Amino acid sequence: MKNQAIVILKPQTAKSQAATIYIEDLFDDYKINIVERRPIRGEDLECFGIIDSHYGDTATNAMAKKLSDVKINNEEKALFKNLFDEDWDKLAAEGKILTAAMAVSKYDDELKFSSEWAKNGAEELNSDLYISYFPDIEAFVINGFYYAFKRPYTQEEAYVVAMKVEFDISWDVFNYDVIGSENPAAATEESIRGYIYDRAGALEITVDGIENVVHASRSAEEAEHDNKVWFGAF
């Protein structure tokens, strides 16, 4: 039985004809078959909550309307205490810990809020939870980067291309030789991420550890989850 994966061309990549042609040619070289291709507009990514579903707890922690929905354990609260010399539960009860969705209303717009997050810096409590102190509102803010992170997907005229693919090669070959390392700077030269990283300027694509041009399922289990998120939403 063939392996199946979901590949998402992120907004910059989806709009680049040269990048798309390279990806399709590389798929041909490895006999990777595109079973289904679906362009998804930014407004639909927002309307159906696809991006938030894709980013899981990172999105939940940013967009929660009440602090009790944030995913944090006692060990991480202890880390917060060590970093800031403050008690998480005490500050939470005082309304001095806010999610991004709770804090953004205190600013004129999302861009100003995102600018404040970038200026203030942040500490990592876990891979899905970052926190920063905003002195102007005298509160700690969770995952304030998420609005800026999400904007390229949902702004006007943005879209992604979601593809179901199937292949006989191993998952290791698919992950490293075809897609490339999640850190594009470490990706092999002919992989998708490595190729676009090396030509980012010419292709007018921003490539870094976060904007790594494509998402691709890394296992059969992840592919099953990705299929529900990207092809089951509507």
JOPE-V982787 format. One record per backbone hydrogen bond with DSSP energy under -0.5 kcal/mol. CO is the residue of the C=O (numbers start at 1). NH is the residue of the N-H. Records with the same first field share a line. If there is no record, write none. Layout:
# JOPE-V982787
CO->NH  NH
This chain:
# JOPE-V982787
3->167
5->165
6->217
7->9  163
8->10  215
9->161
10->14
11->15
13->16
15->17
16->20
17->21
18->22
19->23
20->24
21->25
22->26
23->27
24->28
25->29
26->30
27->32
28->31
31->33
33->35  166
36->164
38->162
40->160
41->44  45
42->46
43->47
44->48
45->50  51
46->49
49->53
50->54
51->55
52->56
53->56
55->58  59
56->60
57->61
58->62
59->63
60->64
62->101
66->69
67->70
70->72
73->77
74->78
75->79
76->80
77->81
78->82
79->83
80->84
81->85
86->88
87->91
88->92
89->93
90->94
91->96
92->95
96->140
98->142
99->103
100->104
103->106
104->107
109->113
110->114
111->115
112->116
113->117
114->118
115->119
116->120
117->121
123->125  131
126->129
129->125  126
130->143
131->123
132->134  141
133->135
134->137  138  139
139->134
140->98
141->132
142->100
143->146
145->149
146->150
147->151
148->152
150->153  154
151->154  155
155->158
158->42
160->40  162
161->9
162->38
163->7  165
164->35  36
165->5
166->33
167->3
170->174
171->175
172->176  177
173->177  178
174->179
175->180
176->188
178->192
179->193
182->184
183->186
184->187
188->191
191->195
192->196
193->197
194->198
195->199
197->200
199->203
200->204  205
201->204
205->207
210->212
211->208
212->214
213->10
215->8
219->223
220->224
221->225
222->226
223->227
224->228
225->229
226->230
227->231  232
228->232
